[in-house]
Amino acid sequence: MDEDPTLQQQQDDEMVQQMFDHLIETYLASPHRKKVELITKAFNFANKAHAGVRRLSGEPYITHPLAVAQIVCGEIGLGSTSICAALLHDVVEDTDYNVEDISNIFGEKIAQIVDGLTKISGGIFGDKASAQAESFKKLLLTMSDDIRVILIKISDRLHNMRTLGSQPPHKQYKIAGETLYIYAPLAHRLGLNLIKEELEDLSFQYEQPETHEEICKRLDEIRPHLNEAFKSFILPIREKLDAMGLTYDIKARIKRPYSIWTKMQNKHVAFEEIYDLLAVRIIFDPHSAETEVQDCFQIYTACTSIYKAHPTRFRDWLSNPKSNGYRALHTTLMSKQGRWIELQIRSRKMDDMAERGFAAHWKYKEGEKDNSTSETELDKWLSTIKEILDDPQPSAMDFLSTIKLNLYSSEILVITPKGEFRTMPAGCTALDFAFSIHTMVGTHCMGAKVNHQLVPINHVLQSGDQVEIITSDEMRVEPSWVEFATTAKARGKIEALLRKKRREQQKSGEEMLTEWCAAHDLEQNSLVLDRLCVHHMMETRENLFIAIGAGSIVLDDSDLTAIQRAPDAERNHNGKGWTRYLPFYKHKKEASAQDAAAPPEAGTLVVDRKKPLYLNEDVIGRVTMCPHCTPIPGDEVLGYIDAQNRVIIHKRHCDIADKLKNVDGNHILAVYWDTHKQLNFSATVHIEGIDRVGIIKSLTDVITEQLNVYVHGLSIAANNGIFQGDIELSVHDTEDLDVIIKNLRKIDGLEDVSRVS
């Protein structure tokens, strides 16, 4: 029996009103000026604009803007302008209202933020542009003028992730992939730690549900043990802090599932080998604003008088805050049970900044102006973003990679010759440091003095290094420099300078070719250019001009011969003549049109990306396995439909798949295995251990005799008593592989066994 529509509408209205009332309650409890009328006006406008529209979950659409506004207000701490923009953020995209309407009704500032949040199509990347990358570029352009744009966008993404279960699988992979690749790092960079962790875990849950569930299950099993360890650890600390007369909270922080999985992947260790699952956080009220730092160190001294501190794991983020505004003292202490436990010491204000982000405290909280280091660091980062946007990357993939490059990196402190401290990403080079000083310093960098020792430009800097950049007017940017740069600013500038150099070479090459043709009474037409392209194996005319301008091609009599050869010869050159470089030629157009009209060839896999693809015996031979991540049954996978309509199968956490989800997410396909141990797949296991007589025999005994597994290849090398190597095996699925790895780990002398992918 169908539900009464009147009753349904009444229930919907009550739910929406409750959400709005909760939003107003949260807003009234905040320190912002009370502009309830403006927020109510924005809510009524958005509610009317979205009337009758429902989300895939079945709820009225207005519940989404309300939920985003609640996150903006309650979880980030922004004020009325941001709340209104959050309520209105989908009006321009999904209704007949435009930005001008928003400006006329709510003012220019709210309209500007809404415009920055509105998705767009087409753009700087050409006809085959990624709308996703273009939308992100517009977001960053607006963000560089008003940080609230990205804060609201992150809130929008957080609510979408919280309700992602209503989307079909292929959309889940696309949205979760975008979130993990771009939005979680952005939240990290802006200091939104709680939101960053939730975005990571939600993405992980949808991308790899089985792995996520397994880690959660293991955490639940050991949680009582961790809680007991926490209680035992803090007991003597409480006595010390009480004696100091401090008001404080002590919290246990258990590592999140995504963070655990990342460490397992990076360190090639099992869950049981993750030893820093528990951290302890002391959050205190300082005696006064002036004694805040002093109180932190007094608490540190008190704790280290109870427990032995790890000699190399002390981090002072008070004297030199992280670039996202994070301030705290970190140390690692040895508990009485023999477990290393990280201790974090923060004041109440430091904790608020760490969890909710300094951006929320930056320019938009009425009543106080925060001129702290965090504002300066945010300005520096926004300045870097502006520089990248001023000279955007030619491809969507490069653009996203450049922006993301140092969002997530750890940080080091580097010292200038004058004794100034600069925060740089961990792993940066002398060349990165040169470009951080000034573009011209980077352009003419020929080396550096690190701690008074000469080093090349690709020298990796360490925290505490004193660096002096050495320049030369004769030095110019080289293509190899792209490999030496690790920061977004340096790489972006190098690539921009290289493109400028190529444009100059192209112009020079065109002029040189024109002069050469005139000298040999040749007309510089398409036929001449294309025959020269074939002769010099150049795929485009632009590459030909650049090579001539750079001097790598010197035109001579052989070029005259190539131009004057018979036309029939080039058309019959195994189908690889100059015509393959000319898609605009008439015969090429006709062939393309015929191909488009023809039915798919026999054996071509035709898929509907809205429906999952099941990999069985009939299908497996008509798809391509990604050679980068080499998926096998049991791996959580997805498909990507490329420009030739081929289906490429990737692991869901494959680096290439991560980028494809962001650049071309509409071609992502939900894929599931259906092989039932009927097919064999190749997998490689990496081994390391202590060399001994008979180690090879032990390996082959376990693999071939005990497990009856076929070995495709075995490569092992030993050096100074340590060996390492790779074994290529034939397996049915990950279950087989796990059994093999488990048995190999039992071999005496074998220290590390991990899958290669």
RASULJO-V848121 format. One record per helix or strand of 3 or more residues. SS is the DSSP state (hx for helix, st for strand). FROM is the first residue (numbers start at 1). LEN is the number of residues. If there is no record, write none. Layout:
BEGIN
<<SS:FROM:LEN> <SS:FROM:LEN>>
END
This chain:
BEGIN
<<hx:5:24> <hx:36:14> <hx:62:15> <hx:80:9> <hx:91:4> <hx:99:8> <hx:108:10> <hx:131:13> <hx:148:15> <hx:164:3> <hx:169:21> <hx:193:15> <hx:209:35> <st:247:8> <hx:257:11> <hx:271:3> <st:278:8> <hx:289:16> <st:329:6> <st:340:8> <hx:348:9> <hx:359:4> <hx:373:18> <hx:396:9> <st:411:6> <st:421:5> <hx:430:8> <hx:439:5> <st:445:6> <st:453:3> <st:466:6> <hx:481:4> <hx:488:32> <hx:526:10> <hx:541:10> <hx:557:8> <hx:567:5> <hx:578:4> <hx:586:12> <st:613:3> <hx:620:3> <st:637:5> <st:647:5> <hx:655:9> <hx:665:3> <st:668:6> <st:681:10> <hx:695:12> <st:711:9> <st:722:10> <hx:734:11> <st:750:7>>
END
